[in-house]
Amino acid sequence: MSTPRPPRATRELLSGWGRTAATSADVVHAVHPGIVDEAMAASVEASTAGSSGRGLVARGLGRSYGDAAQNAGGTVLDATWLDAVHSVDLEAGLVTVGAGVSLQTLMERFVPLGWFVPVTPGTRLVTVGGAIAADIHGKNHHVDGSFCSHVTSMTLVTPTGTHIVTPDSDPDLFWATAGGMGLTGIVTEATLRMIPVESSYLLVDTERAVDLDDIMAKMQSGDDDYRYSVAWIDCQSTGSRLGRSVLTRGDHARAADLPPGLARPDKVRKFVPRQLARIPLTPPSGLLNPLSVGAINEFWYRKAPREPQLAKPHHMTGFFHPLDGIGEWNRFYGRRGFLQYQFVVPDAGGEVVRQVIERLTKVKLAAFVNVLKRFGPGDPGPLSFPMPGWTLALDLLVGSEELGPLLDGFDELVLAAGGRLYLAKDSRLAPDTFRAMYPRVDDFLEVKRKVDPEGVLRSDLGRRLGLCADADPHVRS
Amino acid sequence: MIDATGRPQSVLVLGGASEIAQAIVAGLVPGRCRTVVLAGRPSGRLDDAAGAAKEAGADVVETVAFDTTDPAGATAAVDGVFERFGDIDLVLAAAGALGDQAELEADPLAAADLITTNFTGLAAALLAVAAKMRAQGYGRIVVISSVAGERARKANFVYGSTKSGLDAFSQGLGDALVGTGVGVTIVRPGFVVGRMTEGMDPAPFSTTPEAVAAAVVKGIESGADVVYAPPVLRWVFAVMRQLPRAVWRRMPG
């Protein structure tokens, strides 16, 4: 059952950002756009010729935490070289770029011209294609929605042909692709509506919240006054400090609001990100333990000003992407890797946030870089993650036997509250729970079947969640 | 697929009626394992094992005829399972018999049969598994070896040598598969009180199928190369291997 390899493939072991569950696949680098069509054709042929084909999925910068951009035994198309800027309308803020262009590249090129990406996650090292596939959100979700709401058009290579898809021309395919984790096709090009900015700085208000009630009340009452809002939350402290947080909120600074030193023409829209350090090797597991993480959490909390600090200028890089300054920071978690657990629950289920944090403090699993945020309305994507309410993201070290059952328990709480998990972060959800969390999954599959009747578009995430399979579907239930 | 916490969704057991294997399956099903394929000689015990897996909550449970005394048939059975079920996340090689040393010494052909059952036939089946897993790009192979294979003992050297062979084979296989996404976990239990050892006096550090299973499930989740059950045997045998032969020869039992 040897898989016919598309041209120029090399077998590589791939894992997500969490460095868990690595699988090997034939990697094809898209050195020019034609290779996407070639790889698609080869995968279609392999799937129709017999049962030996194991499909195709695109991979960007590999920042999904789990198995979304892996395709065990099949083909993975490295789309990062689809990195051309095709056309730019600087009056309207519309840019058409290759799907492999990173948000960092967009910022480097367009912030100096007065345009910023409409949505950025906690890392700018994601591609436009990946941003669409995960329908990423940022600190401005409660105001601006998620990434695909700002995509006006995309070029999608599917097993049945190449489509130029807009929200009006084919809303079903457009929104199935938004958050569809790459399983509806390979995005090769997209047009985005950027947002105008006068500077590369934000004016940020920072305040501490003494406990979970405090932070939730502050966010519920005040977030609407800010474009960007996020809370770092301590998930280790217990008792009266349970859920103590540091809340940072702000908006882009106008040039006139900046101190003269930053408002200088050579400074005001400067965007030159620098990598400050790099984790050169994987340190031994055990470096991160409840004690060391407790110390980090304590430091982080104390570092924040005791009294609210108002309208302090922060550069974009520090405000949006603090961890991007450290190369390969995921190595910090050691050999076994880590996972991120991110869920959303509607406002009525806000209590789940407390229950999750309480359970976490009891098992003493090290967790830091925990983030709490409020979402606004979701978009129409059947697999798109955001919905109005609370989202909590936890980074957890893999290795404890307790972790699997603990997170299964969290799944139940989230599901019972009408919430769901973020697939771009997921690496362990069970297929039945996934289906219950995303009740519109059949709408998604119907669209997928139209453009991919043979089920050529596959990924490890898709296999794990029952969205695609390599075997006779009648055998597996 | 195998998830980030190391939990498989499907398992193929070679030697499906094995008590240790049954206990391991019972430990995997509550996690993510919903497809259980039990390969073994058709028997009431194999059917009972299937019933137990179903009862534990597996959705798809099937038995497949598999006999390591027939290497050609055994490899064909493995190929058939992968063709029918698609990806198999975990293959648990638990087929094996203990035999009676005195009888085996008296009956060389019976000894040859045991060696085929425990080693030759199983090794062939494992190569078939490895080829399939290489193609699927991931997987874990768990091989039930034994501390009896650490150093052959006059009291059970036929059995012990089959486990030595299987163990060495599995180490090499694991090294050959590095970088393919496929991992091999070797399990070295001590004396397991159960059906296989019925009527025998338990050796020091004896254990139970359930205790072995708990250690194996943990080893599967962590992707361990070697699992001793109980864990202390790792150190016991580190010493045992160094004993002078004249002393080793005089070990009781």
Interface residues (C-beta under 8 A of the other chain):
Chain A: M1 S2 T3 L13 G18 T20 A21 A22 T23 S24 A25 S51 R54 G66 D67 N71 A72 G73 G74 R336 G337 L339 V398 G399 E401 L403 G404 L407 S427 R428 A430 D460 R463 R464 A469 D470 A471 D472 V475 R476 S477
Chain B: M1 I2 D3 A4 T5 G6 R7 Q9 G31 R32 R34 T35 D59 V60 F82 E83 R84 F85 G86 D87 K132 A135 Q136 G137 Y138 G179 T180 G181 K218 E221 S222
